[in-house]
Every structure is written in C-alpha cells, then in structure tokens.
Amino acid sequence: MSGLENTLQIELKLEKEKTNQALLKDHVEKYSELTQSMSKILNSFEQRLGKLEHTILPVYNITKNLQKQQQNLDSTLQCMEQVLSHYDASQDVCNLIHQGPSEGNIGSFLDGLNKLKKAKDYFLNNNPQSVELENVTSLFNNGCETLNNHFKSLLKKHNTPLKPVDLLDMIYIEEDSSNEDCPSIKQVPPSAREELNVIAQWLDNNLRREYVQIFGDERSEVIMRSLQNLKDHQKSGSWGNEPLKSRHAYGRTTDAGVKKTTSARLQQIFERKANKMFMKASQTLGQSAGLAMKKNSSFGDILAAEEYGNDNDQELEKYLVLLLGLQKLLVWERQLLNDIIPPSRHNEVFSRLSQQSIEMVVRDAEQITSKVMRSISRKEWSAALGIFSALKHVQILQPDIDRICDATQKQQLSGVLNRLQQTASKGLELFIESVRNDAGGGGMVSMTSSTISYGGGSNVPRDATVYELTSNTIWFLEQLQEHCDTIGGLLQTEALYTNDLDRIATHKAVSIEQKNKALLGIYVRKVLAELNYTIATKSEQYSDAATKQLFKLNNTHYILKSLQRSALIDIVALTEHDCERRYQKMIQDLKKAYLSSWAKLVSFIHPLDDMPRPINSKVKDKERATIKDRFSNFNKELEDAVKIQRAVSVPDVLLREGIKRDNTEHIVPKYNAFFEVYSDVQFSKNIDKYVKYRPSDVTTMLNRFFDDTV
C-alpha cells in the first residue's frame, strides 16, 4: 500500500512539471516574438537618425563658421578701437597731464598715466619707429615727473619739524606713545597718507623709483631740522629746567607746572627702560630654566649718585637727550613709512632718511669723546665717570635702536657705542698711568710751605698728611662701584684682565653675578699697587726718617679705612682674599719702622750696660763727659723730633693716639730708667743744663706730637 502511494505521488509531480514546461515554452515563444519586433523598431530608428545627421550636420557647420566670423569681426573692431585709442591717447590726456594732479583727486591723473603707459607699450612692441611712440613716451615721462613733484610737494606741505618742547615732552612723558600719538603721523593726515601711499604704489609698480629718494630726503630733512632745533634749544639758558606743558599731550594728559631737572627726567626714562629689560630677561630665564632673578640696582638707579655740574657732564647729558630724540624720531618715521611706502622698499627708504641724522650723532659722539679725552689728559677724572654713565645709558638704549634699525643703521650707530667704549677704556688706562707717573721726580724737599715741591713731580704735603693723589685715587675708585657692570664689560675684552680672572677662577669659584665685580676688583688692585708704589716713592722726598714713615702710615691707613668704608675691600677680596690682612700688616710694619726712627735717640739712654756706674752718686772725671754727652744728645734729638713731628699731621684720631701711646711706651720707660740712675749724679757744675726734662716732661712732649697749635 505504501508503494502505490509513492507511485501516485510521483505521477502527480510528473504531470505538474509537464504543465510547467508547456507554460514556459509558451512564454519563450512570446518573448522571441517581442524581441524580433523591438529589433525591427530599433533598426528603423537607426536608419532615421542616419538620415537626420546627413541632413543637419552641413547646416551646423555653416552656422559655426558664421559665428566664428562674427567673433573675429568683433575682436577686430575691439582691436581697432584699442589701437585707435593708443593713437588718440596723447591728445586725450595731454591737458590732464599738463594740468597735473590735484590733492584729493589723484585717481583721474593716474588713469591718464595708465592710458599713456598702455599706448607706450603698444607702440614699443608693434611700431617702435613711430612718431607716436616718442609722443606718448615724452608725455608719460612728463606725467611721472609731475607725479613725483606732486608727491614731493604733498610731503613738504606736512613736513614740519617738531618743536624742541614738543620733542622733549614726547621723550620725557610719552616714552611709550602709541602709533596714534605719533607726531609724524599726526602731522600727515590720513587723507594725505592714503594719497601718498597710492602714488608710491603706482610709481613702484611702474618701476619709477624716484619717490624713494624724494621721501628719504624730505623725511631726513625733517629729522635733521627737529634735532638741530633741539640742539639749539639745549644751548639756550632755559635748557634743563623747562616745566612740562599743561595740556593733553598727544592724547595723554600731563600734570601742569611739574618742574624737574633734565637729569631727573633722564633717570625716569632709563629706569623704565632698564626695568623693561629686567622684566624681559627675568621672564625669559624664568620660562627657560625656572630661575629667579634679583633686580640689578645699577640699572634702576643709574643717575641717582651723579650730579651734572661740569661742562663735560652737561655735554654728555645733552647728547643722551639728543640720542633719545633720534631714537624717538626714527620710531615715528618707521611708523609713517608703514603707511606710505611699499613694504619691499622700507629698508631702502629708512636707510636713506636715517643716514644723515645717524652720521650727525656719530660725529657729535666723536667730538664729545675727544673733548672728554682732553679733560682726562688734564686729570679731570669726573669726565671719565661721565663717560661710564653715558656708556651705560647707551647700552640700555641699544635694544630700542636694534628694534627699529636694520643691519646698516645698527652698524652706523654702533660707532657711538664703540667710541664711548674706547674712551672709557682709555680713561681707565690713563688713570693707572697717572697714578704710576706721579711717582716721578727727585731731590730732597723743603718743609717751608704747606706743600713740598720737588723737581719733575707734583707737590707732597708739608705735614705728611694724606697725599692728594691718595684721596683723589680712592674717590675715583669709590665712584667706579656705580659703574661696575659697565667697567666689567669693558675689561672683558682685555686679555690682561681675563687671564687674571681665569687664574682666580681656578682657585675660587666666581659666579656670573660676581664676574663684573671680580674684573673691577682686578682693576682696583692694579691701581692700588701703583698707588702704594707712588706713596713709597714720594716718602723718599722727606729728609726726616720719621716723617717718611708717618707719610706712608697716614696714606696706607687712609687707603684701608676707605676701602672698608666703601665696601671696595669686598670687591678686591674677590681677586685677593687677604687684601685686608695685607694692609693691616703693612700698617703694623710701618708703625714698627716709625718706632725704629727713634733708634738714635734711644741709643743715648739705652742700654745702660756700657754706661758708667755711679758710686754714692759720684763718677770719675772721664765718665762725667760721657754722661754729659748722653743727656745733651738725648735732649737735642728729642727737641728736634718735637719740632719736626709737631708739624706732622695724623688726621685719624685712633691712629694718632695709638702712635703717641706707642712712642710713650717705647721711650719713656727707657728714659725713666736712665733718669733714675744719672739725674742725681754730680757730673757737672750746671746739672740743670743737661738734666732738662723729667720723665713726665718727656711724656708731655711726646703727647704734643702732631699738633702744632700747642
């Protein structure tokens, strides 16, 4: 039964498949018929398209040729119009060119020049032998010349030099003035700056560079006249004491009636500049290494200890103001340049407009430094201090100059710095030479006046007090502390000092902060060495041995106390750690040498071993003469010493009293022993003639030393 069911199922499936096969065959036949029908339609369409292309393509080609001919005709007409316009250019713009541009309406004139330029280029390329080329070229050149003249006249109209008081106000008050406050820009209004910029751009694009010379020369004249007005004002009696104006100066309000000296104003300016340098340097170091910096007081207080009194200082002060004025003017000119001149010409124009004024300040620096050198040659050492101060100020001003100048101007202005550096270095060198050369001279001195003259040298004091050279030298060295950084920078360039510094660094660590102090210490040490030698040489001019030692003692003691008082001893100690101890030893040695000057006097009273021994206050006749001579010679030596040394001055109280005490301790006990033995001896009929002084009298006489008023 199961097999029958399977058979039936298979038969049913077979019948179904046959039915599906018949249906599929029917569909295939229908699709075939449709394909054949579609193929016939497409063949018919293809035939019709072929016929259409054959008919339309000739018409299209004819139309395209007609369009091209039309375009060629239009282009030809345009070219003809352009060519004709070139031929008519001279006539069309002739009146415009001859009339020249008018201020505020430069566009039409430039359009006319552009038309001539196009005509010139056309004839130059297509008909260079034509008369028309000569006509348009001549008219174009005339137009460019007229444009240059207009550029120049427009500049001249606004090229008013700054009045001295305005420039000084801007230097003193508006040291950080913005672009809007710039006097040069305010002098040239926006409309004029815009017109000048349009002209400059057109001339530059058309390779007409005359404007570079015009702008450079005109603005150079403004700078020069402004600076010359300032110099003339500096020569006037009111220079340095002008009150600041009560006005809204260049957009900022100033206090009325504020009066400050020029030195005080300069101090404020350079303090601001130095503080900016300090802040910038500290930020840089702080960001790069996380270090903290100490403010260098030598920058912030550069004028506090200086009083401008002599002519050289006045000249240097005026020159600093002039240099600040130049720096300010150049900043303003750079700003004006940005508004008018194409960037590609900035350096060229700026170099031209700044050259004359920079040459002037360099020339003035040479004149001033030459004058200072003449003063230094006359041993007016305050002039050297003025140079150090000026050099310090110029070094502070240098970053501002570097920001506004290119390499050429920096090189020119470096002449000012170099000249000051050379003068300052020469001043240091000449000072050492002056101390050294003061040791010259010879011959014994005469103590008949307040000073002692000798051949070939200067005068030494009659009273053997502190030598003028000593006090002047110490004063000069004390002032050098205010210029430690400046002098350190100068000495770094000299092998003699750097070698010493390297030698010191091998034995003792010298930090960067101490480097300049160490270099100054080396210089001070060299000066002191020459001074010590000079003092020793000068002492030989005194005929009295005691006075020689007192002269050296006075001066050496003064040097040590001055070094300690001024902290110079700490600076020298960086290069010679036992400097203070060495001077103290010198003083002790000089005291011993002074006491040894009593050797002859003491020899008459000490020792007593070779003296006759009295018996019951009596001596032999032959021994009486010996005792007489001893008393007589002692009295004479003591009286001569009193006469000489009462006239000697020992200014320092402690030193003076110490010498008196040493004299008493050195002489009185010996004389007392001599006096006790021989004062009662009957060695003469006139004892009082020989025994003139009791020990107390000798003490009193010794206490009268160094005081000629008693």
C-alpha positions in Angstrom: 0.0 0.0 0.0 2.8 2.3 0.7 4.5 1.7 -2.7 1.3 2.5 -4.5 1.0 5.9 -2.7 4.6 6.7 -3.7 3.9 5.9 -7.3 0.8 8.1 -7.4 2.7 11.0 -5.9 5.5 10.7 -8.4 3.0 10.6 -11.3 1.3 13.7 -9.9 4.6 15.6 -9.7 5.4 14.5 -13.2 2.2 15.8 -14.6 2.8 19.1 -12.8 6.2 19.5 -14.2 4.9 18.8 -17.7 2.3 21.5 -17.3 5.0 24.0 -16.1 7.3 23.0 -19.1 4.5 23.7 -21.6 3.8 27.1 -19.9 7.5 28.1 -20.0 7.8 27.1 -23.7 4.8 29.3 -24.4 6.4 32.3 -22.7 9.7 31.8 -24.5 7.9 31.9 -27.8 6.2 35.2 -26.9 9.5 36.8 -25.7 11.1 35.8 -29.0 8.3 37.5 -30.9 8.7 40.6 -28.9 12.5 40.7 -29.4 12.1 40.5 -33.1 9.6 43.3 -33.1 11.8 45.5 -30.9 14.8 44.8 -33.2 12.8 46.0 -36.2 11.8 49.2 -34.4 15.4 50.0 -33.5 16.7 49.3 -37.0 14.1 51.7 -38.3 15.1 54.4 -35.7 18.8 54.0 -36.6 18.1 54.5 -40.2 16.0 57.6 -39.5 18.9 59.1 -37.3 21.4 58.5 -40.0 19.2 60.4 -42.5 18.8 63.2 -39.9 22.6 63.5 -39.3 23.2 63.6 -43.0 20.7 66.4 -43.4 21.6 68.6 -40.2 25.4 68.4 -40.0 26.1 70.6 -43.0 23.7 73.2 -41.6 25.5 73.1 -38.2 29.0 73.5 -39.8 27.8 76.5 -41.8 26.3 78.1 -38.6 29.5 77.5 -36.6 31.6 79.2 -39.3 29.3 82.2 -39.3 29.6 82.5 -35.5 33.4 82.4 -35.7 33.4 85.0 -38.4 31.2 87.2 -36.2 33.6 86.8 -33.2 36.6 87.6 -35.4 34.8 90.7 -36.6 34.0 91.8 -33.1 37.6 91.2 -32.0 38.9 93.1 -34.9 36.7 96.0 -34.2 37.8 96.0 -30.5 41.5 95.9 -31.5 40.9 98.7 -33.9 39.3 100.7 -31.2 42.2 100.0 -28.8 44.7 100.8 -31.5 42.9 104.0 -32.3 42.7 104.8 -28.6 46.5 104.5 -28.4 46.9 106.9 -31.3 44.5 109.3 -29.6 46.0 108.8 -26.1 48.4 111.7 -26.3 45.6 114.1 -27.4 43.1 112.7 -24.9 45.2 113.1 -21.7 47.5 116.0 -22.8 45.6 118.7 -20.9 45.2 116.4 -17.9 49.0 115.7 -17.7 49.9 119.4 -18.2 47.5 120.5 -15.5 49.0 117.9 -13.1 47.3 116.1 -10.2 45.2 117.9 -7.6 45.3 117.0 -4.0 42.5 114.6 -3.1 41.8 113.7 -6.7 44.7 111.6 -7.8 42.7 108.8 -9.4 41.9 110.6 -12.7 45.6 111.6 -13.2 46.7 108.0 -12.6 44.1 106.8 -15.1 45.6 109.1 -17.7 49.1 107.9 -16.9 47.9 104.3 -17.2 46.4 105.1 -20.6 49.7 106.6 -21.8 51.6 103.5 -20.4 49.4 101.1 -22.4 49.9 103.2 -25.6 53.7 103.3 -25.0 53.8 99.6 -24.5 51.8 99.0 -27.7 54.0 101.2 -29.9 57.1 99.8 -28.3 56.1 96.3 -29.2 54.4 96.9 -32.6 55.8 100.1 -34.1 59.0 101.2 -32.3 59.9 103.6 -35.0 56.7 105.6 -35.0 56.4 109.2 -34.0 53.5 108.3 -31.8 55.9 106.3 -29.5 58.0 109.4 -29.0 54.9 111.5 -28.2 53.4 109.1 -25.7 56.8 108.4 -24.1 57.6 112.1 -23.7 54.1 112.8 -22.3 54.3 109.8 -20.0 57.7 110.8 -18.6 56.4 114.3 -18.1 53.4 112.9 -16.2 55.7 110.8 -14.0 57.8 113.8 -13.3 54.7 115.8 -12.4 53.5 113.0 -10.2 56.9 113.0 -8.4 56.7 116.7 -7.9 53.2 116.3 -6.5 54.4 113.6 -4.2 57.2 115.9 -3.1 55.0 119.0 -2.6 52.5 116.9 -0.7 55.3 115.7 1.6 56.7 119.2 2.0 53.2 120.5 3.0 53.2 118.3 6.0 57.0 118.2 6.7 57.1 120.5 9.7 59.9 119.7 12.1 59.0 119.1 15.7 59.4 122.0 18.1 62.0 121.3 20.8 59.5 121.4 23.6 57.2 119.0 21.8 60.0 116.6 21.2 61.2 116.9 24.8 57.6 116.3 26.0 57.4 113.2 23.9 60.8 112.0 25.2 60.1 112.7 28.8 56.4 112.0 29.1 55.3 109.9 26.2 58.2 107.5 26.2 55.7 104.6 25.3 53.5 106.6 22.9 51.3 104.6 20.6 51.1 104.8 16.8 48.1 107.1 17.1 50.1 109.5 19.2 53.0 109.7 16.8 53.7 113.3 15.9 54.9 112.5 12.4 51.7 110.6 11.7 49.6 113.4 13.2 51.4 115.9 11.0 50.4 113.9 7.9 46.6 113.5 8.0 45.0 110.2 6.9 43.9 111.6 3.5 47.4 112.7 2.7 48.9 109.4 3.9 46.4 107.5 1.7 47.2 109.6 -1.3 50.9 109.4 -0.8 50.6 105.6 -0.5 48.6 105.4 -3.7 51.2 107.4 -5.6 54.1 105.4 -4.1 52.4 102.1 -5.0 51.8 103.3 -8.6 55.3 104.6 -9.1 56.8 101.4 -7.6 54.6 99.2 -9.8 55.7 101.2 -12.9 59.4 101.0 -12.0 59.7 104.7 -11.2 61.7 104.7 -8.0 62.4 108.4 -7.7 59.9 108.6 -4.9 62.4 106.6 -2.7 64.9 109.4 -2.9 62.2 112.1 -2.5 60.7 110.5 0.5 64.0 109.7 2.1 65.5 113.2 1.5 62.3 115.0 2.7 61.9 113.0 5.9 65.6 113.1 6.5 65.4 116.9 6.4 62.5 116.8 9.0 64.6 114.6 11.4 67.7 116.8 11.0 65.8 120.1 11.5 64.0 118.6 14.5 67.3 117.5 16.0 69.0 120.8 15.2 66.2 122.7 16.8 66.7 120.5 19.9 70.4 121.2 19.9 69.8 125.0 19.5 67.4 124.8 22.4 70.0 123.0 24.5 72.3 125.9 24.1 69.6 128.3 25.5 69.5 129.4 29.1 66.2 127.6 29.8 67.6 124.2 28.9 67.1 121.5 31.5 64.6 123.4 33.6 61.5 123.6 31.4 58.2 122.9 33.1 56.1 120.2 31.4 53.3 121.6 29.4 49.8 121.8 30.9 48.0 120.2 28.0 46.6 117.0 26.6 49.9 116.0 25.0 49.4 113.7 22.1 46.4 112.1 23.5 47.6 111.9 27.1 47.1 114.3 30.0 50.1 115.7 31.8 50.4 117.5 35.1 50.6 121.2 35.0 53.6 123.0 36.3 55.7 119.9 37.1 59.3 121.0 37.1 62.1 118.5 37.0 65.7 118.8 36.1 66.9 117.1 32.9 68.9 114.6 35.0 65.8 113.6 36.9 63.8 113.2 33.7 66.5 111.1 32.1 66.7 109.0 35.3 63.0 108.2 35.0 63.3 107.3 31.3 66.2 105.0 31.7 64.7 103.5 34.9 61.7 102.5 32.8 63.8 101.1 30.0 66.0 99.2 32.5 63.0 97.8 34.3 61.6 96.6 31.0 65.0 94.9 30.2 64.9 93.3 33.7 61.4 92.1 33.3 62.0 90.6 29.9 65.2 89.0 31.0 63.6 87.5 34.2 60.7 86.2 32.2 63.0 84.6 29.6 65.1 82.9 32.3 62.1 82.0 34.4 60.4 80.3 31.4 63.5 78.5 30.2 65.1 77.5 33.5 62.6 78.4 36.2 65.2 80.7 37.8 64.5 83.8 39.9 66.5 86.9 39.3 67.5 89.8 41.5 67.0 93.3 40.2 70.2 95.0 39.4 70.2 98.3 41.1 72.9 99.6 38.8 70.2 99.7 36.1 67.4 101.1 38.2 69.4 103.9 39.8 71.9 104.9 37.1 71.7 108.6 37.7 70.9 108.8 41.4 74.5 109.2 42.5 75.6 111.5 39.7 75.5 115.3 39.7 75.9 117.0 36.4 77.9 120.1 37.1 81.0 120.4 34.8 80.9 121.1 31.1 81.6 117.5 30.0 78.8 116.1 32.1 76.4 118.8 30.6 77.6 117.9 27.1 77.1 114.2 27.8 73.6 114.8 29.3 72.6 116.9 26.2 73.9 114.2 24.0 71.9 111.5 25.7 68.8 113.6 25.2 69.7 114.0 21.5 70.2 110.3 21.1 66.8 109.7 22.8 65.3 112.2 20.4 66.8 110.5 17.4 65.6 107.1 18.6 62.1 108.5 19.1 62.1 110.2 15.7 63.2 107.0 14.0 60.4 105.1 15.7 57.9 107.6 14.3 59.4 107.6 10.9 59.2 103.8 10.8 55.5 104.0 11.6 54.9 106.7 8.9 56.9 104.5 6.5 54.5 101.6 7.0 51.5 103.8 6.0 53.1 105.2 2.8 55.9 103.2 1.3 55.5 99.7 -0.2 57.0 97.1 2.1 59.6 96.0 -0.4 61.2 99.5 -0.2 61.1 100.0 3.6 64.7 99.2 4.3 66.0 101.2 1.4 63.9 104.3 2.3 64.6 104.0 6.0 68.3 103.8 5.4 68.2 107.0 3.3 66.1 109.0 5.7 68.1 108.0 8.8 71.6 108.2 7.3 72.2 111.9 7.8 70.9 112.1 11.3 72.8 108.9 12.4 76.0 110.4 10.9 75.4 113.5 12.9 75.0 111.7 16.3 78.1 109.6 15.5 80.0 112.8 14.6 78.8 114.5 17.8 79.9 111.5 19.8 83.4 111.8 18.4 83.5 115.5 19.2 82.3 114.9 22.8 84.5 112.0 23.5 87.5 113.9 22.1 86.7 116.8 24.5 86.4 114.3 27.3 89.7 112.8 26.4 91.3 116.2 26.6 89.8 116.6 30.1 91.1 113.2 31.1 94.5 114.1 29.9 94.3 117.1 32.3 93.5 114.5 35.0 89.9 115.7 35.4 88.6 112.3 36.3 85.0 113.2 36.7 84.9 113.4 32.9 85.7 109.6 32.9 82.8 108.9 35.2 80.6 110.8 32.9 81.7 108.6 30.0 80.9 105.5 32.1 77.4 106.8 32.8 76.8 107.7 29.2 78.0 104.3 28.1 75.7 102.6 30.5 72.8 104.7 29.2 73.6 103.9 25.5 73.8 100.2 26.3 70.3 100.4 27.8 69.1 102.3 24.8 70.7 99.8 22.4 67.7 97.2 22.3 65.3 100.0 21.3 67.7 101.0 18.5 68.1 97.4 17.4 64.3 97.0 17.1 63.9 99.9 14.7 67.1 99.7 12.6 68.4 97.2 10.1 71.9 95.9 9.9 73.2 99.1 8.2 71.9 101.5 10.7 72.9 99.3 13.6 76.5 99.3 12.3 76.5 103.0 12.0 75.1 103.6 15.4 77.5 101.1 16.9 80.1 103.8 16.2 78.6 105.7 19.1 78.9 102.8 21.4 82.4 101.9 20.2 83.6 105.5 20.6 82.2 105.6 24.2 83.8 102.2 25.0 87.1 103.2 23.6 87.1 106.5 25.5 86.0 104.7 28.7 88.7 102.1 28.3 91.3 104.7 27.6 90.2 106.6 30.7 90.8 103.6 32.9 94.2 103.0 31.3 95.2 106.7 31.7 94.1 106.7 35.3 96.5 103.9 36.1 99.2 105.7 34.2 98.6 108.9 36.0 99.0 107.2 39.4 102.1 105.5 38.2 103.7 108.6 36.6 103.0 110.6 39.8 105.9 108.7 41.4 108.4 110.6 39.2 110.6 113.4 40.5 113.6 113.6 42.7 115.6 115.7 45.1 115.1 116.5 48.7 112.1 118.5 49.8 112.0 121.7 51.7 109.5 121.9 54.5 108.9 125.7 54.3 105.4 125.8 52.9 102.1 124.0 53.0 103.3 121.7 50.2 106.7 120.4 49.3 107.9 120.9 45.8 110.5 118.8 44.1 111.8 118.6 40.6 109.8 116.7 37.9 106.8 115.8 40.1 103.7 117.1 41.9 103.7 118.5 45.5 103.6 116.4 48.6 102.1 117.8 51.9 104.5 119.5 54.2 102.7 118.0 57.2 103.0 114.4 55.8 99.2 114.1 55.9 97.2 112.1 53.3 98.5 112.8 49.9 96.1 114.5 47.5 96.8 111.7 44.9 95.7 109.2 47.5 92.4 110.8 48.3 91.7 111.5 44.7 92.5 107.9 43.7 90.3 106.5 46.4 87.5 108.8 45.5 87.7 107.8 41.9 87.7 104.1 42.8 84.7 104.5 45.0 82.8 106.1 42.1 83.6 103.1 39.9 81.4 100.9 42.0 78.4 102.7 40.5 79.6 101.5 37.1 80.7 98.0 38.0 78.7 96.3 35.2 79.9 98.8 32.5 83.5 98.5 33.6 83.3 94.8 33.8 82.0 94.7 30.2 84.9 96.8 29.1 87.6 94.8 30.9 86.2 91.5 29.5 87.7 92.5 26.1 91.2 92.8 27.5 93.4 89.7 27.8 95.3 91.1 30.8 92.2 91.1 32.9 90.5 87.9 31.6 93.7 85.9 32.2 93.7 87.1 35.8 90.1 86.2 36.1 90.7 82.7 34.7 93.6 82.3 37.1 91.3 83.4 40.0 88.5 81.0 38.8 90.9 78.0 39.1 91.3 78.7 42.8 87.9 80.1 43.7 84.5 79.7 42.1 83.4 83.0 40.6 79.7 83.2 39.7 78.3 85.1 36.8 77.0 87.8 39.1 80.4 88.2 40.6 82.3 88.3 37.3 82.0 92.0 36.7 82.8 92.7 40.4 85.9 90.5 40.1 87.1 92.3 36.9 86.6 95.6 38.7 88.5 94.1 41.7 91.4 93.3 39.4 91.4 96.8 38.2 91.2 98.3 41.7 94.0 96.0 42.8 96.3 97.2 39.9 95.5 100.9 40.8 96.3 100.3 44.5 99.6 98.6 43.6 100.6 101.7 41.6 99.4 103.9 44.4 101.4 102.0 47.1 104.5 102.3 44.9 103.9 106.0 44.4 103.4 106.6 48.1 106.6 104.8 48.9 108.5 106.8 46.3 107.0 110.1 47.4 108.0 109.4 51.0 111.7 109.5 50.0 111.3 113.2 49.3 111.2 113.9 53.1 114.6 114.3 54.7 113.4 113.1 58.1 113.1 109.3 58.6 110.2 109.6 61.0 108.2 111.8 58.6 108.8 109.3 55.8 107.2 106.6 57.8 104.4 108.8 59.1 103.6 109.9 55.5 103.4 106.2 54.4 101.4 105.3 57.5 98.9 108.1 57.0 98.3 107.2 53.4 98.2 103.4 53.9 95.8 103.7 56.9 93.6 106.1 54.9 93.5 103.6 52.0 92.5 100.7 54.2 89.8 102.7 56.1 88.4 104.0 52.8 88.3 100.5 51.3 86.4 99.2 54.3 84.1 102.1 54.4 83.1 102.0 50.8 82.9 98.2 50.5 85.7 98.2 47.9 87.5 95.8 50.2 84.9 93.2 49.4 85.4 93.7 45.6 89.1 93.4 45.9 88.8 90.4 48.1 87.2 88.5 45.1 90.6 88.7 43.5 92.9 88.9 46.6 91.2 87.3 49.6 93.8 88.5 52.1 93.9 92.1 50.9 92.6 93.5 54.2 95.0 91.5 56.2 97.9 92.5 54.0 97.1 96.2 54.5 96.8 95.7 58.2 100.2 94.0 58.2 101.6 96.9 56.1 100.3 99.3 58.8 101.9 97.3 61.6 105.2 97.2 59.7 105.1 100.9 59.1 104.4 101.5 62.8 107.5 99.4 63.6 109.5 101.2 61.0 108.4 104.5 62.6 109.4 103.4 66.0 112.8 102.4 64.6 113.3 106.0 63.7 113.8 106.6 67.4 116.9 104.3 67.4 119.4 107.2 67.6 117.5 108.9 70.4 117.1 105.6 72.3 120.8 104.7 71.8 121.7 107.6 74.1 119.7 106.2 77.1 119.6 102.5 76.5 121.0 100.1 77.3 122.8 101.1 80.5 125.3 98.2 80.4 128.0 100.3 78.7 127.4 103.3 80.9 129.5 104.2 84.0 128.0 103.0 87.2 127.9 105.8 89.8 129.1 105.1 93.4 127.3 107.2 96.0 126.1 109.5 93.1 129.7 110.1 92.1 131.6 109.1 88.9 135.1 109.6 87.6 136.1 112.7 85.8 136.4 110.8 82.5 133.0 109.3 82.9 131.3 112.7 83.5 131.9 113.7 79.9 130.1 110.5 78.7 127.0 111.3 80.9 127.0 114.9 79.7 127.0 113.8 76.1 124.3 111.3 76.7 122.0 113.8 78.2 122.9 116.5 75.8 122.4 114.3 72.7 119.1 112.9 74.0 117.8 116.4 74.7 118.8 117.6 71.2 117.2 114.6 69.4 114.1 114.9 71.5 113.8 118.7 70.8 114.4 118.2 67.1 111.8 115.4 67.0 109.3 117.6 68.8 110.0 120.5 66.4 109.5 118.3 63.3 106.7 116.0 64.4 104.5 118.6 66.0 104.2 119.9 62.4 103.2 116.5 61.1 99.5 115.8 60.8 97.9 112.4 61.6 94.2 113.1 60.7 92.8 109.8 62.1 92.2 110.1 65.8 92.7 106.4 66.7 95.9 106.2 64.6 97.2 109.4 66.1 96.6 108.4 69.7 97.9 105.0 69.0 101.2 106.4 67.7 101.5 108.7 70.7 100.9 105.7 73.1 103.5 103.6 71.2 106.0 106.5 71.5 105.5 106.9 75.2 105.7 103.1 75.8 108.8 102.9 73.6 110.8 105.9 75.0 109.6 106.9 78.5 110.4 103.7 80.4 113.9 103.6 79.0 114.4 107.3 79.8 112.9 106.8 83.2 115.5 104.1 84.0 118.3 106.3 82.6 117.0 109.3 84.6 116.8 107.5 87.9 120.4 106.4 87.6 122.1 109.6 86.4 119.8 112.5 87.3 121.3 112.8 90.8 124.9 112.2 89.7 127.2 115.2 90.1 128.6 115.1 86.5 128.5 118.8 86.0 128.5 122.1 88.0 125.4 123.0 86.0 123.2 119.9 86.2 120.1 121.7 85.1 121.7 122.4 81.7 121.8 118.7 81.0 119.0 117.2 83.1 116.4 119.4 81.4 113.4 117.0 81.3 111.9 114.8 83.8 110.2 111.6 82.5 106.8 113.3 82.9 108.1 116.2 80.8 109.1 113.7 78.1 105.7 112.2 78.2 104.1 115.6 77.8 106.4 116.5 74.9 105.6 113.2 73.2 101.9 113.9 73.6 102.3 117.2 71.8 103.3 115.4 68.6 101.1 116.0 65.5 99.7 119.3 66.9 101.5 122.5 66.0 98.9 124.6 67.8 100.2 123.8 71.3 
